[in-house]
């Protein structure tokens, strides 16, 4: 039931608490509502914080599993929002030429 203690949560428990508090802050609520038209859901940060605290106190396998799944889901969500633009290694060959004014089209 208990782990040997060598495993550590992906983040420090205070990080989960800070993210939860930030999510509920007035500035974030206003920004999220303005941007997306709905209030953010902070339940997952609270759940992760509680799981982390449970892991720290009891070394519960359920808490460990919940944290791992949550972080995996969070990483998958980040992968869905990869940059659209391809990164250049060199400038375009004709970068020094003047821009067309669009009248010739």
N, C-alpha and C positions, 0 to 999 in steps of 0.2 A: 504494500500500500504506500509506504513512504519511500522516497528516493534517497540515494546515498548522499545527496547534497552537492554533488559536483555540477549539476545543471544550474544555470543562472537564467533569469528572465531576460528577454531581448533588450529590455529597458529597465532602468531603475524605477521602483514604484513611485517615487516622487515625479518622474516624467509623466506617468499616466495620470497622476493627480493634477499636475500642471496643465496637461492637455484638456482634462475634464473641466477644470476651472476656467480655462481660456475659452472653451466651447460655450460655456454658460455666460460669459462676460457680455455686458451690454453692447460694447463695441462690435464684438463678433456677431452677436445676434442681429444687430442692425445691418452690418455688412452682408451677412449671409442672406438675410431677408431681401435686402435691396438687390443683390446679385442674382439670387435664384428664385425669389418669390415665395420662399417658405423658410420656416425656422429650422436650424440645424438639429439633428438628433445627436444628443450627447450620451445616449445610453451605453454605447459600446465602450467609450472611454471610462465610464463609471464601472462597468462590468470588468474591464481589464484591470482597473485599479484594485477592485475588490479581490479579483483572482490573484493578483500579484501579492497583495497583503496576506491572502490565505496561504500562498506558497511560502512566503517568508516565515509565517508562524508555524504552519502545520506540514509543509512539504507535501501537499496534497497532489496526487497525480491528476485529479480532475482539473485543478487550477492550472497545472502545467500544460495539460492538453488544451484547455481553453485559451491560454495565452499564445500557444504555438499556432493554433488555428486562426486566432484573431490577427496575429502578425502576418501569417501567410495570406490571409484575405486582403489585408492592407497593402501588401507588396503586389499582389495580383491587380488590385485597383490602380496602383501607380503605374504598372506596366501598360494598362489600357490607355494611359494618357501620355504616351511618348511624343516627342517633338514631331511636328508635321514637316518642318523644313529640314532638308539635308544640310549637314554642316559642311562648309567649304574649307578646303585646306589652302587654297590660293584664290586671289581675287579673279574676277572674270578677265578674259584677255583684252577686252575693249573698255576697261573701266575708266580710262583717261579721256575717252571721246565725249563730246558734249551730248546731252540728252536731246532727243527730238522733241519739238514743241507740240507734236500731234496734229499740225495743220496739213501735213502731207497725206494723211490717211483719208 
